[in-house]
Amino acid sequence: MINAVGEPQSVLVLGGGSDIAGAVLRALPAPRLERVVLAGRRSPALEARAAELRGRGISDVEIVDFDARDTTAHGPLVDGVFNRGDIDVVILAFGILGDQASLEADPAAAVDLVTVNYVGAVSSGLHVARRLRAQGHGRLVVLSSVAGDRARRANFVYGSSKAGLDAFAQGLGDAVAGSGASVLVVRPGFVRTSMTEGLAEAPFATDADAVAAVVVTALGKGRETVYAPGVLRPVMGAIKVLPRAVFRRLPG
């Protein structure tokens, strides 16, 4: 169970290959962490992450197959993990960034992105919430994005999927309130990860370790919504109220 300063004993990562989720796992105190389940597609990178965790002294590290698109498998997967023991923290970390021009040219690819980023999150998130309610404790950490605060011309397909995810996560947090479970919505800006490699950096760019530090601090303080870095909170507040004609002239 999570202790008084927000340190968990067990973590499930949906999207086990996520660089940000990996940084969060590294930032959590290893002596307290006893069980980690990495849910994702089998890959050398995922195996390497599991080996890294075991090298830190976490003996109970498991990899389970997870596909965000396969919503029929989400319930059995979540139940299987929780049936083997309580989970203190679930990190919902999967997603596709995509290329806006390619997505506009190929609507099927756009639908696939939205299916992964939003539909897959709704499906798995609801199954997780059901189990967190039943056990009476635990936190769901949802990696959203500032792209969902106001969709830009340069990435509106991705931004719209994150807007839906963000709204869902906020509502889910309200739905589980009072049950002992809670939801933490994390809104990073541009993060230097394998997913953004080669892209031009946006203002206030950060790295996975810095986002992880924000997440771990937020868990300790029982926060429900955080920006990473924190300066993005007032920045996005201002951007959301810009007149549309002005917003359209902003650089992509």
GISUL-V845438 format. One record per residue. N is the residue number from 1. RES is the residue in one small letter. OMEGA is omega in degrees with one decimal (none if undefined). Layout:
BEGIN
n,res,omega
N,RES,OMEGA
N,RES,OMEGA
END
This chain:
BEGIN
n,res,omega
1,m,178.0
2,i,180.0
3,n,-172.1
4,a,-179.7
5,v,172.0
6,g,-178.8
7,e,-177.5
8,p,172.6
9,q,-176.2
10,s,-176.5
11,v,170.1
12,l,176.9
13,v,173.0
14,l,-168.8
15,g,-170.7
16,g,179.2
17,g,-178.2
18,s,177.5
19,d,-179.2
20,i,178.2
21,a,177.2
22,g,178.0
23,a,176.6
24,v,179.0
25,l,178.3
26,r,-177.0
27,a,178.3
28,l,-178.6
29,p,-177.4
30,a,-178.7
31,p,-179.2
32,r,-174.2
33,l,-175.5
34,e,-174.3
35,r,176.1
36,v,175.5
37,v,178.6
38,l,-179.4
39,a,-178.6
40,g,176.7
41,r,-179.1
42,r,-179.9
43,s,175.0
44,p,-179.7
45,a,179.5
46,l,176.4
47,e,178.8
48,a,177.7
49,r,177.8
50,a,179.2
51,a,177.5
52,e,-179.8
53,l,177.5
54,r,178.4
55,g,176.4
56,r,178.5
57,g,177.3
58,i,-171.3
59,s,-175.5
60,d,178.2
61,v,-174.1
62,e,172.6
63,i,176.0
64,v,-178.9
65,d,179.9
66,f,175.8
67,d,-177.4
68,a,-177.7
69,r,-174.9
70,d,-174.1
71,t,179.8
72,t,-178.5
73,a,-173.4
74,h,-179.4
75,g,178.2
76,p,179.7
77,l,-178.7
78,v,179.5
79,d,179.9
80,g,179.6
81,v,-177.6
82,f,179.0
83,n,179.3
84,r,178.4
85,g,-179.7
86,d,176.1
87,i,-177.8
88,d,-177.6
89,v,171.7
90,v,178.0
91,i,177.1
92,l,-166.2
93,a,-177.1
94,f,178.1
95,g,177.4
96,i,177.0
97,l,178.5
98,g,176.8
99,d,-172.4
100,q,-178.0
101,a,179.2
102,s,179.9
103,l,177.5
104,e,-179.6
105,a,-176.1
106,d,-178.2
107,p,179.1
108,a,177.3
109,a,177.5
110,a,178.1
111,v,179.0
112,d,178.3
113,l,-179.4
114,v,177.9
115,t,179.0
116,v,-170.9
117,n,-175.7
118,y,-176.7
119,v,178.8
120,g,179.1
121,a,177.5
122,v,-178.4
123,s,-177.2
124,s,180.0
125,g,178.7
126,l,177.3
127,h,177.7
128,v,-179.3
129,a,178.3
130,r,-178.0
131,r,177.0
132,l,175.4
133,r,-175.2
134,a,-179.6
135,q,173.1
136,g,176.0
137,h,177.1
138,g,-178.1
139,r,172.3
140,l,177.9
141,v,-178.0
142,v,177.2
143,l,177.6
144,s,-180.0
145,s,173.4
146,v,177.2
147,a,178.7
148,g,179.6
149,d,175.0
150,r,-174.6
151,a,179.1
152,r,178.1
153,r,-173.3
154,a,-179.8
155,n,-172.2
156,f,176.2
157,v,176.0
158,y,-178.7
159,g,179.4
160,s,178.1
161,s,178.4
162,k,175.1
163,a,177.1
164,g,178.7
165,l,-177.9
166,d,179.3
167,a,178.0
168,f,-177.1
169,a,177.6
170,q,178.9
171,g,178.6
172,l,176.4
173,g,176.7
174,d,-176.6
175,a,-177.4
176,v,-179.2
177,a,180.0
178,g,-177.9
179,s,-172.4
180,g,176.2
181,a,178.0
182,s,-177.9
183,v,173.7
184,l,178.0
185,v,-178.6
186,v,-178.4
187,r,176.1
188,p,167.6
189,g,177.7
190,f,-179.2
191,v,178.7
192,r,179.7
193,t,176.9
194,s,-178.8
195,m,-176.9
196,t,-178.4
197,e,179.6
198,g,179.1
199,l,176.0
200,a,-177.5
201,e,175.1
202,a,175.2
203,p,179.3
204,f,177.4
205,a,-177.5
206,t,178.5
207,d,-174.4
208,a,-179.4
209,d,178.7
210,a,176.1
211,v,179.6
212,a,178.9
213,a,177.2
214,v,-178.4
215,v,-177.8
216,v,176.7
217,t,-179.4
218,a,176.6
219,l,-179.9
220,g,-177.8
221,k,179.9
222,g,-179.0
223,r,178.9
224,e,-179.8
225,t,176.9
226,v,171.6
227,y,179.5
228,a,1.0
229,p,-174.7
230,g,-179.1
231,v,-179.1
232,l,179.0
233,r,177.7
234,p,179.7
235,v,-179.3
236,m,174.8
237,g,178.7
238,a,-178.8
239,i,-177.7
240,k,-177.5
241,v,176.8
242,l,172.8
243,p,-173.6
244,r,-179.9
245,a,177.7
246,v,-179.1
247,f,-178.3
248,r,-177.7
249,r,178.7
250,l,177.8
251,p,-177.6
252,g,none
END
